[in-house]
Amino acid sequence: MRYPGAVVWIAVLAGVGCKDDARPVARLSDAAGSVEESRQKAQQTWQATAVGHTFFVGDGVRTGAGARARIALEPAGTLSLGENSRVRFGHEDRRIGLEVGAAEIESGPGGVSVGTSVGQARIEPSSQVRVRAVDGELRFEVVVGRAIIETDDAEPEVIATGETAFVSARGVRHGARKPAHEEPSAAEVDAGPGPVDAGADAGAGEGLPVADFSMAAGESAVIHAVHPPVAIRFRADGCRGGAAAELLPATRHPAREEATAILSVPLGRHRYRVRCLHGAPHPVRGRLVVLNDSGQRKLPQRAPRSHLEADGRRYTVLYQNRLPQITFRWPRPAAADLKLILQSSAGKTRTFAAPTATYVARSGTVGEGTYTWWFQAVANAGIRSPKTRLTIRLDNTARTAYVGEPRVGASWSPAHVTVSGATLPGYRVSAAGHVFATDSQRRFSGTVAVPAGDRALAIRFFHPRRGIHYYVRRPARIGRNP
């Protein structure tokens, strides 16, 4: 039997914190069709396996034509394999140029690491990510949560809910849309109205051409919307005779040369430029990130948790409103009495007692920044783990708000829209020129009217350090607000 699917290495130990190679890292919980396993010491030998079978570091699983398998990761998380797929479990610095038949990973509280040809992809806790082979590249589609793709020679790439990235030996590139033959992700099911054409209704009747919402030219923002693209009108008040907006590179997205420059901005990261049609002032530029996010999930109440191993690699941990809790671990300590040494990029060194080769840093213990850390024997400075790098930074594309009203897909009158929700500390909330007050629980509510010429309501969240987020709501019937 031939298995056209290729291998994906799952770094289970780094993600979920098993103690050594003698402990199982996964268990076959469900299977249909031909499912086989191979052991680490005989990787070329495959034999039939059954539900309940356990796997250790170096073991592999493969599925035949029409088969599927669901694997429980220890201590939490699941891995689902489609037909003609093969997976082998690894840990530490195992990396491989990989291709996949089809797999879906649901991470537990500790996350899961996937080895790639350029580094590792760290699937954040409580995330759901689909992985498959596309034209020689590994395609990551984040259904829920985030994945961080780390490379040896570039900054980490963050893939958020609704986003797609392709990883190959050439590096990482972002994808903006899903192939037509694929099933919709869970984030898109029953999500309300479909995509909007920026040109629809443009110029119809009197007044302004239609757009979902308006924002100042040169402003950079993260836009949360269901079913991108989003039609944005860029206000260029200093331009006489109108302005033109264009996504860069401009050759792919021709400008709409009219007084109210409108662009249809698809899913993903973009740069744009707005220029006056008649001379000065100089063009202004900005950056946009468009996410497929309804904003209807509650905001996190607890700090994120990450598990790191002293393996000489580079880790990036993102946080939203609370600094993460981090578990540092040396899986194969060379001494019994150890300490953890944490050195910041500024040269400040902190030491923590870690006799069991594990140290749990509670939320707030390790602040934002870049660190080098290692375990070292108390009695002999020459006995130590590999030095490992850690970067903790704010995730400025993460959810900043919960928007309860208006609901996605609901019908409402543009002249009278009830808005309610909650936000994170430090954000100023506004919509249609109205600033909302927040209570002690950071909840807000009020009533506004959709601005003339817009067919959606954009709720704006501004933070002086974290930037601007827009949460876009379209009514069930998309039409023009005269």
N, C-alpha and C positions, 0 to 999 in steps of 0.2 A: 504494500500500500504506500502511495506517495503522499507526502505532506507538504504542500506548497507554502504553507505559512512559515515564517522565519521565527527567530528567537527574540524574546524580550527578557532582559534581566531585571528582576524585581529585587531591590536591595531591602529585604524585609527586616533584617536586624537593625539597620540604621533607622528605619521608620518606626518600628514598634517595640524595640528594646528587648529582644530575646537575649538570654545570657550567654549561650555558647552554642557550638555546632552540634552538641549532643541533644539539644532540645528541638522538638519539631517547630517549624515555622509556619506550617499551613496544613489544612486538612480538606480532603475532597468531601463536600457537603451535598452535592447533587450532580448527576450525570445523565446523559442520554446519548446513545450511539456508542461509537468506538472511542474510548478514552484510555490512554496508556501512560505508564510512568517509566522513568529510568532513574537509576541511582547514581550518586555522585561518583562512585568508584567504577561504574560501568556505563558511561554516558551514551555509548552507542548501542546499548542493549535495551530494547523496549518490550514491555509486557503489559497485559491487561491489568487494570486496577479497578477498585470498587469503592463505592461511597463509604466514607469512614477512614480511608487510608490516609496516613500522615506523611508529610514531606519534611526533609531536612535541607540544610544549606547544600547546594550543588545538585539536588534532585530536580527532575524535570517532569512536565506533564504535556501531553499533546492530544489533540482531538482529530478525528478523521472527518471525512465528508459527511455533512448533515449532522454532525455531533455537536454537543455543547457540554460545558463543565462549569460548575460553580465551586469556588475554593474559598474556604474561610481562612483568613490570615490571623496569625497569633500575635498579640492577644485580641486584636479587633481589626475589622475591615474585611472586605470581600473582593475577590477577583473572578470575573465571569469571562470565559473563553468562548468564542464562536467556533465555527467549523474550521478545519485545516489550520489550526493555530498551535503554537508550541511555546512553552514558558519554562524557564529554569530559575530557581531561587538562588540569589547570591547575597553578599554583604560586603561591607567596607568599600574598597576602591575598585570593585569589579565594574568594568565598563566594556561595552561592545557596540559596534556599529549595527544597529538593530532595525529589523523590519517585522511587522506584526500581521497576522491574519486578521484577528479582531479581538479586542479585549475591552472590558469595562472595569474600572477600579473604583471601589468605594472605600475611602480611607477611614480609619478609626481615629481616636483621640490623639494618637502619636504621628499620624501621617504615614506615607509610603514613599520610598525613593525608587525611581526607574532609571536604569543606566541607559545612556544614549551614546552616540558616536562622538559627541562634543563635550560630554560632561555627564551631569545627572539632572533628572527632572524630579523635583521634590513636590509631591502632591500634598497640599496642606491638610490639616486635620478636618474631618467631616466634609470632605469634598467628593465629588463624583466626576470622573474623567474617562472619556472614551479614547481608545488608542487603536489606530489601524494603519495599514500600509497604503500609501498613495503615491504611485509613480516613483518608487525608490526612496521615498521620504517617510518618516514617522509622523503621523498626524495626531496631534493632541487636541481634543475638543473638551472644554471644561463645561460640564452641565451645571454643576453647583460648586461653589467655592473657588479655589485658586490652585494653579500649578506654577512653580518657579523653576525655570530652566537655567541651570548654571553651566557656564562654559569656562574653559581654561584661560581664555584670552579676551574676554569681554564682560561687560556688566550683565548681571542676571536679567532674564526676560520674565516678566510676570504675565501670566495668562489668566484672565479673570472669567467670571461666569458669562457664558455666551460667546466667548472668544475661541479662536482656533489658531494653532501654530504648527508649522512644519519644521521638523528637525532632520538634518542630514549632515554629512561630512563637510558641507559648505557653510554650515551655520544654522541660524534660526531665522525664519521669516514668518510674519503674521499673515493669516488668511482672513478675508473679510466676509466670505459667504459660504454656505453649505452647498455641496453638489445636489442637483435636483433629485437624484435617485435615492438619496438617503432619507431615513425616517426622521421626523422632527425630534429634537431633544426634549427632555422633560420640562425644561425651562420655557419651551415654546407652546406646549399643549394648553388649550383653553386660555390663551393669554390675551384675547381681545382682538381688536381690529388688525388687519394686515398691513403690509408696507405702504408707505405714502410716496407718491410721485411728486417731487418738488414742483414740477411744472403743471400739475393738475390745477385747474381753475385759475391759473395765473392770468391776470389781465381780464378776468371775467367780470363784467359789470363795472361799477364805478369804484374808485378808491385804490387800495394797495393790492399788489399781487399777493396770492395766498402763501403762507408758510405755517409750519407748526408753531414756531415762536421766534422771537427776535432777541438778539444779543449784541453788545457793543463790538464793533470791529476792533481786532487786536486782543480781545479777551481770550484767555485759555481756560478750558473747562473740561470736566468729565460729565458726560451726558448719559443718564440712565433712562432707557426707553424700551418699550415692548415693540418688537418687530421693527428694528431699523431697516431702511435709512430714516433719518430725521431731516426735515426741510427747515433750514435755518435762514432767517433774514438777518444780515449783518448791517447794523446802523453805522453809517459813516457821516456823521453830522457836519464834519468839516469840509466835505466835498461839495463843490458847486457843479451842478449839472449831472449829478449821479455818480455811482461807483460800480465797480465790477469785482466779484469775489471768485476765487478759484482755489481748488485743492492743489497741492503741490505733489509731484510735478505737474505743471499746468497742461502738458500735452495730453494727459489722460483725462482731464476734467475741464472742458472748455468753460470759460466764464459766462455768466449771464449778465450782459452789459445793459443794465437798467438802473434806475435811480435807487431801487431797493434791492440790493444784491442778495440773491437767494441761492443757496447750495443744498443739494441732496447729499447728506453725509452718511456713508454706510458704516457698518460695524467695524470697529478697529481703531487704530491710532492714526492720526492725520495731522499734517501741517497745512495751513491755509494762508492766503494773502488777499487783502482787500486794497484796491487802488482806485484813485479818482479817475474818472473818464477824461477829465480835462486838466491835466497838469498837476501841480503841487496840491496838497502836501504829498510827501513820499508814501509809498505803500506801507501798510501795517501788517504784521504777521502774528499768528497765534497757533496754538496747538489744541487739538480736540481728541478726546478718547470717548468713543461711543460704545456703551455696554448694553447687552440685552438683559435688562434688569427692571423688574416691575417695582421694586422698592416696597413690596408687601410683606417681606419677611421681617420678623422682629429683630431689633438690634441685639448684638451679643451682650450678655450680662456678665460673663466671666472672661478672664484673661485667656488668650490662646496658649496652648501648650506645645512645646517642641522638644524632641528627643534628639540629641546630637552624640556622635561617637568621635573619640579621639583617633582619627584615621588619616590626618594630614590633608584633608580636602578643605574646600571653602563652602561655608553654609551662609545662607541669607534667610533671616527670619523677619517676616512682616507683621506689623501689629496695626490695630485700628484705633481703639479708644483706650486700651489698657496695655501696658508693657507686658511682654510674654513671660510665662513661667517656662524655664529651660532646664531640662535634665541633661547634665554632662556625664558621659560614661566612657570608661576605657574597658572594652570587652575582654581583653586578654592581659590583665595587669601582670607586670613582671616583679612585683613586690607586694607585700601585705599591708604596709602602713604608708598611705599616700596622702598627698595634698593636691588641690587644684590650684593652678596659677593662671590668673586672668590678667592680660596686659592690654591696655587700651592703645590706640594708635598714637596718642599723645605721650605714651611712655609710662603712664600710671599703672602700677602693678598691685593687684589684690590677691590674697591667698586665703583658701578655704580648706578646712579639714575634710578629707574624703577617704576614710580608711577602707571603705568597701569599693573603691574605684567608681563611685557614683556620687554626684552632688546635685541636689535639686535647688535651683535658684528661684525663689518665689518671685511673683510679679513685682517689678520695681527694683529688684536687686541689681539687674544689669540693664543699664540705660541704652538709649539710642546711640549708635556709633559702630566702629570697627574694632575688633579685638583679635588677639592671638592667645590661644589657651592650650594648656597641656597638663597632664598629671605627672607628678614627680615623687619619688620615694623620699620620705622624711629623712631617713638616715644616709641616703646616698644620692646626691644630685645628679649623678651620671645615669641613674635608672629613671627613665621618663618615657612617656608616650610620644607619638608624633605630634608636632605642633600643628594645630588646626586653626583655621581662620573663621571668624564669625562676624557677620554684619547684621545689625538690627536697625531697621528703618521703618518709617511710617509708610503704610500702603495708601497712597493718595488716590487710588482707583477703587478702594473698597467702599462698601455702603456707608453712607454718612447719615442716613435717615430711614425712618419707617413712615410710609405714606399710607394712611388708612383711608382717607377720602381725598379726591374722588377715586372710587374703585376702578380697576382696569376693566374695560369693556362695558362700563355702566353708561346709561343715558343721562345727560344733564344739560341744562340750558346754559349757553355761553354767558348770558347776562347775570346769572346767579349761581356761582359754583361754591359749594361748601368744601373747605380744605381743612384737613386735620392730620395729625401724625406726631412723631417724636424725632428728636435729633440728638446728636452727640454734643458734649460740652464745647462752648466757644463758637458755635455757628450762629450766624444771623440769617433768619429765614424770611423770605419775601416772595411775593407772586403778584404780577400785574401792577407793580408799583406800591403794593401794600406790604408793610413790615409787620410780621406776626410777633406777638409777645409769647415767651415761653415760661412755663411754671417751674416749680422746684423739681419736677420730674422730667423737665426739658420737653414737655408736650406743647403743642401749638394747635390753634384752631381759628377759623374765621371764614368770611365769605368775600369773594372777589368776582369780578367780571373779566372774561377773556378779552385781551386787547383787540382793538379793531384790526382786521386783516389776518389775525391768527386763527387757526382751526384747532389748536390744542392749548393746554395750560401748562406752563413751565414753572415749577416751584424751585426757587433759587436758594442755595445754601452756600454762604460765604464764610470762610475762616481766614484770618489774616496770615496764618502760616501754612495751612493745608490747602488753600485755594478754593475754587468754585465748583460746585456740583449743581446740575440741573436735573430734576426729575420730571419727565414729560408725561402728561396724561392726555389721551385723545378720547373724545366721547364715542359711544357706540356707532353713531352716525357721523362720519367725518364730513364736515361742511365748512363753509366760510362764515366767519362772524362779521356781519356787515358793519 
